[in-house]
Amino acid sequence: MHDDDIIIAAYKEAFGKYAKDGVIDMDNRLKHRFDFQILRLEKVVRELGGVVPPTRYSQYFVTLIKAADGQKTIGNYTFPLQKNTLLCIPKRVMHSSQYGSARRSGYVLCFNLDFFLQKAFPRKMIMNKKIFKSSVRPYLKLSASQVKKLEPVFKYILEESKDGFNSKNEMIAVKILELLIQCDRFYADLSSEGKEIIFHETLDRFNDLLEKHFVEEKSVQFYAKELHIHPNYLNLLSNNQYGHSAKKTISLHVLTQAKYLLTSTSLSISEIAYKLGFDPPEYFYTFFSNFLKISPARYRAEFV
């Protein structure tokens, strides 16, 4: 079995075995650990049946989608998959995918900081990249010229990873840094044109807190207090960056977990309610129905 097949098989096993988790923590659930991977998108999607359930992992992901359709969720963002899209996913940020039937092509690169253990390599250059801040929009529609700049780097990393060259890991590390610098430049260009706020530290901390506490804490007041800011200011920041209030940001995060548990597990609706911190379960029914104008049971039935 090739390394690619081992990697994909490990992911497939974890996805199937731990779907009931709602959001699969791959740090605890993945049987085989990998510090670095690069795979062709079309092979990954085919082998996983077009679905990546909600997961989080202590790895950074950079994906170049040359062709695809479907839907992707990364943290607080849900958006359509389309050609010439760059995805930059920070570590420990929840993400999921539902691919359509259109042709797929591209590259999936992921790595953790353990891959950069070479003493001479400046690991902070990875950690400090703006593209890996959770408050930054994690996807970018690329122009044809931008794709031409990035694709050769992905190809080089892929070819280098499959050959037995001396010091290949050092070369791959250098090429990953080149890739990240180029991605950062694309985002910086967008920011300089006034089309995107590239990074906001408070929202970054808000997202981290939300990942940790959304089950037990669903109020804007809690997160504002933890951030030492006024709730109105947190709402303003959320509106400016995401187009909706902080309360809706929290609710959408919870809703994403709920939708996956309803469609991909056999847990009862009451069990899902308790798992998401709704006690009594009736609160969950009201929450879900108010958002989607359909009951949890009806929503689940549509996917059976």
C-alpha positions as CSV (number, residue, x, y, z in Angstrom):
1,M,0.0,0.0,0.0
2,H,1.4,3.4,-1.0
3,D,1.8,6.2,1.6
4,D,-1.1,8.1,0.0
5,D,-3.4,5.1,0.4
6,I,-2.3,4.6,4.1
7,I,-3.1,8.3,4.8
8,I,-6.5,8.3,3.2
9,A,-7.4,4.9,4.8
10,A,-6.5,6.3,8.2
11,Y,-8.8,9.4,7.7
12,K,-11.6,7.2,6.3
13,E,-11.4,4.9,9.3
14,A,-11.6,7.8,11.8
15,F,-14.5,9.4,9.9
16,G,-16.5,6.2,9.9
17,K,-15.7,5.2,13.5
18,Y,-16.2,8.5,15.2
19,A,-19.0,10.2,13.3
20,K,-21.1,10.3,16.5
21,D,-18.6,12.8,18.0
22,G,-20.2,15.5,16.0
23,V,-16.9,17.3,15.4
24,I,-14.1,14.7,15.2
25,D,-11.0,15.7,17.1
26,M,-8.4,14.1,14.8
27,D,-5.6,14.6,17.4
28,N,-7.3,12.0,19.5
29,R,-9.1,9.9,16.9
30,L,-6.6,9.4,14.0
31,K,-4.9,6.1,14.3
32,H,-1.8,7.0,12.3
33,R,-0.2,10.5,12.8
34,F,1.4,12.4,10.0
35,D,3.5,15.5,10.3
36,F,3.3,16.3,6.6
37,Q,1.0,15.2,3.8
38,I,0.4,16.4,0.2
39,L,-2.3,14.6,-1.9
40,R,-4.1,15.2,-5.1
41,L,-7.6,16.6,-4.3
42,E,-9.3,14.3,-6.8
43,K,-8.0,11.2,-5.1
44,V,-8.9,12.3,-1.6
45,V,-12.5,13.3,-2.6
46,R,-13.0,10.0,-4.6
47,E,-11.7,7.8,-1.8
48,L,-13.8,9.6,0.9
49,G,-17.0,9.5,-1.1
50,G,-17.1,13.3,-1.5
51,V,-17.7,14.0,2.2
52,V,-15.4,15.3,4.9
53,P,-17.3,15.4,8.2
54,P,-16.7,18.2,10.7
55,T,-13.2,17.8,12.0
56,R,-10.5,19.7,13.8
57,Y,-6.8,18.9,13.9
58,S,-3.5,20.4,15.1
59,Q,-2.4,20.8,11.5
60,Y,-2.4,23.6,9.0
61,F,-4.2,23.0,5.7
62,V,-3.6,24.7,2.4
63,T,-5.7,23.5,-0.5
64,L,-5.7,24.7,-4.1
65,I,-9.0,23.8,-5.8
66,K,-8.6,24.0,-9.6
67,A,-12.0,22.4,-10.2
68,A,-14.9,21.3,-8.0
69,D,-18.4,22.0,-6.8
70,G,-20.2,21.6,-3.5
71,Q,-20.0,23.3,-0.2
72,K,-17.3,24.0,2.4
73,T,-17.5,25.1,6.0
74,I,-14.4,26.5,7.8
75,G,-15.0,27.9,11.3
76,N,-17.7,30.6,10.9
77,Y,-17.7,30.5,7.1
78,T,-19.8,28.4,4.8
79,F,-19.3,29.0,1.1
80,P,-19.6,27.2,-2.3
81,L,-16.7,25.2,-3.7
82,Q,-15.6,26.4,-7.1
83,K,-12.6,26.4,-9.4
84,N,-9.5,28.5,-8.7
85,T,-10.1,28.7,-5.0
86,L,-7.4,28.8,-2.3
87,L,-8.3,27.4,1.2
88,C,-6.1,28.2,4.2
89,I,-7.2,26.5,7.4
90,P,-5.6,27.3,10.7
91,K,-4.9,24.5,13.2
92,R,-7.7,23.4,15.5
93,V,-10.4,25.2,13.4
94,M,-13.4,23.1,12.5
95,H,-13.9,22.4,8.9
96,S,-16.1,20.1,6.7
97,S,-16.8,19.5,3.0
98,Q,-19.6,18.2,0.8
99,Y,-18.4,17.8,-2.8
100,G,-20.8,17.7,-5.7
101,S,-20.5,15.5,-8.8
102,A,-18.5,17.9,-11.0
103,R,-14.9,17.1,-12.0
104,R,-12.4,17.7,-9.2
105,S,-8.7,18.6,-9.4
106,G,-6.2,20.3,-7.2
107,Y,-3.9,19.7,-4.2
108,V,-4.3,19.2,-0.5
109,L,-1.3,20.1,1.7
110,C,-1.3,19.8,5.5
111,F,1.5,19.9,8.0
112,N,2.2,20.6,11.7
113,L,5.0,22.4,13.3
114,D,6.8,19.1,14.2
115,F,7.6,18.9,10.5
116,F,9.8,22.0,10.9
117,L,12.0,20.6,13.7
118,Q,15.2,21.5,11.8
119,K,17.0,23.9,14.1
120,A,17.9,26.3,11.4
121,F,14.3,26.7,10.2
122,P,12.4,29.7,11.6
123,R,9.2,28.1,12.8
124,K,7.8,31.5,13.8
125,M,7.6,32.3,10.2
126,I,4.9,29.6,9.9
127,M,3.0,30.5,13.1
128,N,2.9,34.2,12.3
129,K,1.4,34.0,8.9
130,K,-1.8,36.1,8.7
131,I,-3.5,33.5,6.5
132,F,-3.6,31.1,9.5
133,K,-5.4,33.5,11.8
134,S,-8.9,32.3,12.6
135,S,-10.4,35.7,12.1
136,V,-9.2,35.9,8.5
137,R,-11.6,34.7,5.8
138,P,-10.2,31.2,5.0
139,Y,-10.8,31.2,1.3
140,L,-9.8,33.3,-1.6
141,K,-11.0,33.2,-5.3
142,L,-7.8,33.3,-7.3
143,S,-7.2,34.8,-10.7
144,A,-5.7,32.6,-13.5
145,S,-2.3,34.3,-13.1
146,Q,-2.3,33.7,-9.3
147,V,-3.0,30.0,-9.9
148,K,-0.1,29.9,-12.3
149,K,2.1,31.2,-9.5
150,L,0.9,28.7,-6.9
151,E,0.4,25.4,-8.8
152,P,4.1,24.9,-9.7
153,V,5.0,25.1,-6.0
154,F,2.3,22.5,-5.1
155,K,3.6,20.2,-7.9
156,Y,7.2,20.6,-6.7
157,I,6.3,19.6,-3.2
158,L,4.3,16.6,-4.4
159,E,7.1,15.4,-6.6
160,E,9.7,16.0,-3.9
161,S,7.7,14.0,-1.4
162,K,7.6,10.9,-3.6
163,D,11.3,10.8,-4.4
164,G,14.2,9.6,-2.2
165,F,16.3,12.7,-2.5
166,N,18.7,13.5,0.3
167,S,17.5,16.3,2.6
168,K,14.1,16.2,0.9
169,N,12.3,17.3,4.1
170,E,14.4,20.5,4.3
171,M,13.6,21.2,0.7
172,I,9.9,20.6,1.2
173,A,10.0,22.9,4.3
174,V,11.5,25.7,2.2
175,K,8.9,25.3,-0.6
176,I,6.1,25.3,2.0
177,L,7.4,28.6,3.3
178,E,7.6,30.0,-0.3
179,L,3.9,28.9,-0.8
180,L,2.8,30.6,2.4
181,I,4.6,33.8,1.6
182,Q,2.9,33.9,-1.7
183,C,-0.5,33.2,-0.2
184,D,0.1,36.0,2.4
185,R,0.8,38.4,-0.5
186,F,-2.5,37.5,-2.1
187,Y,-4.4,38.4,1.1
188,A,-2.3,41.5,1.6
189,D,-3.2,42.7,-1.9
190,L,-6.8,42.2,-1.1
191,S,-6.5,44.1,2.1
192,S,-4.6,47.0,0.5
193,E,-7.5,47.3,-2.0
194,G,-9.9,47.8,0.9
195,K,-11.8,44.6,0.1
196,E,-10.9,42.6,3.2
197,I,-9.8,43.2,6.8
198,I,-6.9,40.8,6.8
199,F,-6.7,40.1,10.6
200,H,-8.3,41.2,13.8
201,E,-6.7,39.9,17.0
202,T,-9.8,40.2,19.2
203,L,-11.9,38.1,16.7
204,D,-9.1,35.6,16.6
205,R,-9.4,35.2,20.4
206,F,-13.2,35.1,20.1
207,N,-13.0,32.2,17.7
208,D,-10.6,30.3,20.0
209,L,-12.9,30.8,22.9
210,L,-16.0,29.8,20.9
211,E,-14.3,26.5,19.9
212,K,-13.7,25.7,23.6
213,H,-16.9,26.8,25.2
214,F,-19.8,26.8,22.7
215,V,-21.5,23.8,24.4
216,E,-21.8,25.4,27.8
217,E,-21.7,29.1,26.9
218,K,-23.9,30.6,24.2
219,S,-24.2,34.3,25.3
220,V,-22.4,37.2,23.8
221,Q,-21.9,38.6,27.4
222,F,-19.7,35.6,28.3
223,Y,-17.3,36.0,25.4
224,A,-17.2,39.8,25.7
225,K,-16.3,39.4,29.4
226,E,-13.5,36.9,28.6
227,L,-12.2,39.3,26.0
228,H,-12.4,42.3,28.3
229,I,-14.6,44.3,25.9
230,H,-18.2,45.5,25.7
231,P,-20.7,43.2,24.1
232,N,-21.7,45.9,21.7
233,Y,-18.1,46.2,20.5
234,L,-17.9,42.4,19.9
235,N,-21.1,42.7,17.9
236,L,-19.6,45.5,15.8
237,L,-16.4,43.5,15.1
238,S,-18.5,40.4,14.1
239,N,-20.7,42.5,11.8
240,N,-17.8,44.1,10.1
241,Q,-16.0,40.8,9.5
242,Y,-18.7,38.2,9.1
243,G,-21.7,40.3,8.1
244,H,-23.8,39.3,11.2
245,S,-23.8,39.8,15.0
246,A,-21.7,38.0,17.5
247,K,-24.8,36.2,18.7
248,K,-25.5,34.9,15.2
249,T,-21.8,33.8,14.9
250,I,-22.3,31.7,18.1
251,S,-25.6,30.3,16.9
252,L,-24.3,29.4,13.5
253,H,-21.4,27.6,15.1
254,V,-23.8,25.5,17.2
255,L,-26.1,25.0,14.2
256,T,-23.2,23.5,12.1
257,Q,-22.6,20.9,14.8
258,A,-26.3,20.2,15.1
259,K,-26.8,19.6,11.3
260,Y,-24.0,17.2,11.1
261,L,-25.1,15.2,14.2
262,L,-28.7,15.0,12.7
263,T,-27.6,13.8,9.3
264,S,-24.6,11.6,10.1
265,T,-25.3,9.9,13.4
266,S,-28.0,7.7,14.9
267,L,-28.1,9.8,18.1
268,S,-31.7,10.7,19.1
269,I,-32.6,14.3,18.9
270,S,-32.7,14.5,22.7
271,E,-29.2,13.1,22.9
272,I,-28.0,15.6,20.3
273,A,-29.7,18.4,22.3
274,Y,-27.8,17.4,25.5
275,K,-24.6,16.9,23.6
276,L,-24.8,20.5,22.4
277,G,-25.6,21.9,25.9
278,F,-29.4,22.3,25.6
279,D,-31.2,21.3,28.8
280,P,-34.1,20.6,28.6
281,P,-34.0,19.4,24.9
282,E,-37.0,21.5,24.1
283,Y,-34.7,24.5,24.0
284,F,-32.8,22.8,21.1
285,Y,-36.0,22.2,19.2
286,T,-36.9,25.9,19.5
287,F,-33.4,27.1,18.6
288,F,-33.1,24.8,15.5
289,S,-36.7,25.6,14.2
290,N,-36.3,29.3,14.6
291,F,-33.1,29.3,12.5
292,L,-34.1,26.9,9.7
293,K,-37.9,27.1,9.8
294,I,-38.0,23.4,10.1
295,S,-37.9,21.0,13.0
296,P,-34.8,18.8,13.7
297,A,-36.9,15.7,12.9
298,R,-38.0,17.1,9.5
299,Y,-34.5,18.2,8.7
300,R,-33.1,14.7,9.5
301,A,-35.9,13.0,7.5
302,E,-34.8,15.0,4.4
303,F,-31.4,13.3,4.4
304,V,-32.6,9.7,5.1
